[in-house]
């Protein structure tokens, strides 16, 4: 069961070092919880998350591939943008998005996402 009061503190554990923002949204982009030193970044990140989720969901439905991540219920994607990277991971009907600096190690960010979600 999801406890709304605990979610911001869980996301705060992710926002360290190269990680700038962490957002938990529903599949349709509804903001559930966030952690960011700059709160105005959370809504655009939530919208991006919803669109990325839709793309991920369609891709995995069409291909029906089996992998360790899918068996754990986790699908993810990384977007490299001008001002940094956006890591999007789905877990059930929720989406976690993390915005990091452009030079953040991808493996470290992916590890933070998995450790936080699983």
C-alpha positions as CSV (number, residue, x, y, z in Angstrom):
1,X,0.0,0.0,0.0
2,X,1.2,3.5,-0.9
3,X,1.6,5.9,2.1
4,X,1.4,9.4,0.8
5,X,3.2,10.9,3.8
6,X,6.2,8.7,3.4
7,X,6.7,9.3,-0.3
8,X,8.4,12.7,-0.2
9,X,11.0,11.4,2.3
10,X,11.7,8.4,0.1
11,X,12.2,10.6,-2.9
12,X,14.4,13.0,-0.9
13,X,16.8,10.1,-0.5
14,X,17.3,10.0,-4.2
15,X,17.9,13.7,-4.6
16,X,21.6,13.9,-3.8
17,X,24.7,14.7,-5.7
18,X,24.0,14.6,-9.5
19,X,20.3,14.0,-9.0
20,X,18.3,17.3,-9.1
21,X,14.7,16.2,-9.0
22,X,12.6,13.1,-8.3
23,X,8.9,12.8,-9.1
24,X,6.3,10.1,-8.6
25,X,3.3,10.3,-10.9
26,X,0.4,8.3,-12.1
27,X,0.4,6.9,-15.6
28,X,-1.7,9.8,-16.8
29,X,0.7,12.4,-15.4
30,X,-1.0,13.2,-12.1
31,X,1.6,14.3,-9.5
32,X,1.7,12.0,-6.5
33,X,4.9,13.1,-4.7
34,X,8.0,15.0,-5.6
35,X,11.3,16.2,-4.2
36,X,13.3,19.1,-5.7
37,X,15.1,22.2,-4.6
38,X,13.3,23.9,-7.4
39,X,9.6,23.0,-7.2
40,X,8.6,24.6,-10.5
41,X,10.4,21.8,-12.3
42,X,8.1,19.1,-11.0
43,X,5.1,19.7,-13.2
44,X,6.9,19.6,-16.6
45,X,8.8,16.5,-15.4
46,X,5.4,14.9,-14.5
47,X,4.1,15.6,-18.0
48,X,7.2,14.2,-19.6
49,X,6.9,11.1,-17.4
50,X,3.3,10.4,-18.6
51,X,4.3,10.7,-22.2
52,X,7.4,8.5,-21.7
53,X,5.2,5.9,-19.8
54,X,2.8,5.8,-22.7
55,X,5.7,5.1,-25.1
56,X,7.2,2.5,-22.9
57,X,3.9,0.8,-22.3
58,X,3.1,0.5,-26.0
59,X,6.6,-0.8,-26.8
60,X,6.5,-3.5,-24.3
61,X,3.0,-4.5,-25.1
62,X,3.9,-4.9,-28.8
63,X,7.1,-6.8,-28.4
64,X,6.1,-8.9,-25.3
65,X,9.7,-9.5,-24.5
66,X,10.7,-11.1,-21.2
67,X,13.6,-9.7,-19.2
68,X,14.7,-9.4,-15.6
69,X,13.4,-5.9,-15.4
70,X,9.9,-6.8,-16.7
71,X,9.6,-9.8,-14.4
72,X,10.2,-7.3,-11.5
73,X,7.6,-5.0,-13.1
74,X,10.1,-2.3,-13.9
75,X,10.5,-0.7,-17.3
76,X,12.8,2.3,-17.8
77,X,14.2,4.7,-20.3
78,X,16.8,7.5,-20.3
79,X,16.5,10.7,-22.2
80,X,19.5,12.9,-22.8
81,X,18.5,16.5,-23.0
82,X,20.4,19.8,-23.3
83,X,20.3,20.6,-19.6
84,X,20.7,17.0,-18.2
85,X,19.3,13.6,-18.3
86,X,15.8,12.3,-17.5
87,X,15.4,8.8,-16.2
88,X,11.9,7.4,-16.3
89,X,10.9,4.1,-14.7
90,X,7.5,2.5,-14.4
91,X,6.3,0.4,-11.5
92,X,2.8,-0.9,-11.9
93,X,0.6,2.1,-12.6
94,X,3.1,4.6,-11.3
95,X,6.0,6.4,-12.9
96,X,9.2,7.6,-11.2
97,X,11.2,10.3,-13.0
98,X,14.6,11.5,-12.0
99,X,16.3,14.6,-13.6
100,X,20.0,14.6,-13.2
101,X,23.0,16.6,-14.5
102,X,24.2,15.9,-18.0
103,X,27.4,14.2,-16.7
104,X,25.8,12.0,-14.1
105,X,26.8,8.4,-14.4
106,X,23.9,6.5,-15.9
107,X,24.6,3.3,-13.9
108,X,24.5,5.3,-10.6
109,X,21.2,6.9,-11.5
110,X,19.7,3.6,-12.6
111,X,20.9,2.0,-9.4
112,X,19.2,4.7,-7.3
113,X,15.9,4.2,-9.2
114,X,16.0,0.5,-8.7
115,X,17.1,0.7,-5.0
116,X,14.3,3.2,-4.3
117,X,11.5,1.3,-6.1
118,X,12.3,-2.3,-5.2
